Structure formats: structure tokens, C-alpha cells
Amino acid sequence: PRGTSVESLTPSSVTIPWADEPLGEGSVQYGDAKGKLAHSLPAKVLNPKDVKPWNGFQQVATISGLEAGRVYYYRVTSKSGDDAKTVTTAVGSFATPRLDEKSFSFAVIADTHDYKRAADLAARLDSEQPHLILHAGDYNKAKAGLFQPYRDVLRRFPIYFARGNHDSVAKHQQFVAMPGPGKDLYYSFRRGGVLFLTVDTNDHKGLAKGGVQYKWLENELKNSKETWKFVQQHHPLYSAYGGKMDVRLDQERLLLEKYNVDVVFQGHMHNYDRSFPLRDQKPVAPGKGVVYI
């Protein structure tokens, strides 16, 4: 099994996706002690009829009935072939959020592709021990650029992917496991006092006023009671690297300003920049506009 990751983590549940090649009979063993994985859950295969799957046969298992604020350990097992050979991954772990969680940390990365510095970044993520990781898209060379160099990180810290321009819908939906009407292409989750929103910026039509994704985004923002609102997406609304605003996303921008989003984390440009708080395309005082990173 490869590409094992921790996704859709809540105080009472978690989803573990991975890939098999060839297709095996997959399961997850888990428990609250590293040497005592007393529970087992069979996996569901998402693409059993694929002739040439891009990353193998995608399997997924959702563990429910967990306790908040606890550390759990797990491993993935695959039994394949006529000889029923069994292969098991290393033991991973995850910590369910506390119900009264007051603070947490998170990391943001993007455009991992298959760059040579992946091992350095993976080591830095491991040393920082974030409670979760946002990935703002373009993980497209996932075999070499994500599942191999980041394998230990993915097994321990929950990760949330946005879809980049190099990430096809079929690939994205195979190993992103998030509930909601966006079919893994756009989704939200809450942690502590934060609303996290992941937007699919490839969908210009859907993000135009009145579009399906636009309506979803407005509904999420309008009904949010959280203190902080963070958005992650691949294509930047503003970028110093590009030197201009993306007018195709202007309706989204107006929506983010209307509902006082705090920060938008963006990828695509392979460069770091951070804006002043912006509203109506002008810098404003801190707390009065949206910061774009």
C-alpha cells in the first residue's frame, strides 16, 4: 500500500485513503496504543474497474466512534494475489481534536510537483508538528513528488488538498476524501474557532455569481459563526509575481470581502508573497480587508 494519508479528521472520526497495485483486500487496524491495534476495518475500493489506474487502486476506510482529544495508532494491510500475500505499512498515528480546543497550528504548502527539496520540506513539517496541513494544489506528480518524500508526514498529520491546474478531476477525487456537495473538489471543515474553505479555482463558471460553487461558498460564509475564516485555493486572486488581479475570480473576491474572510492561501506562482489587507482593490487597515498569501 502507498500514499497512506490522514484525511477528514474530526473529534470522533477519520478517513484513511491509500493505493494498491495490484488490487488487494485492504483493511485498517487501529487502536489507542502503538503495540495494540485491536480493531480492524475493511476498505472500500473507489476505482475497481480501472484498467490502468494512475496511482493504483484507491482504497479508503473511515473510522468512526473515536474519542475526542485522544491519540490513535493505525496501519494499513493489503492481502493480494492467489497466494494471499500480506503486506503491511509502518504504523502511523493521528490525534483527534479536543471538543474545547482553544488553539492549534497548521502548515500551508503548494505546488509540490516532484521537486528535489521535498525531503527538506518534509523534515521541516515533521519538526514543526502541525495539527494539520493545507496543500493549495498541483501535487500532480504524486507518486514521486508526494507519496514518497512526504510519506511519513502524510501518515501522521491530516492533510487537506485544493485542486490545481495540473490535477485532474479523476485523480483528485480518488485520493481526496472530504464530505460535502463539492464531491471533493471544494469543501469546508471547522476546527476550534476557524472555518476552513477549500475552493476549486479551475471552475470559473461555478465561481461566477449564481454558479453552483459560488452559491455553496456564500452559504458557508453567511452561516459561519467562527471567529476566523481561511480560504485555500490554487489560482491566486492577487499576486505580486503575476503583477495583476485575476478578473476571472472577481465575483469570488467580492464574496470574500463581503463576509470578511481573514486570509486566502494561494498556490500556482511558485513564489512567496503576502499582501496588505485589501478591500475594493486597495490597501486598508489591519482587520478591515483580506490578506492574500
Disulfide bonds with the S-S distance in Angstrom:
none
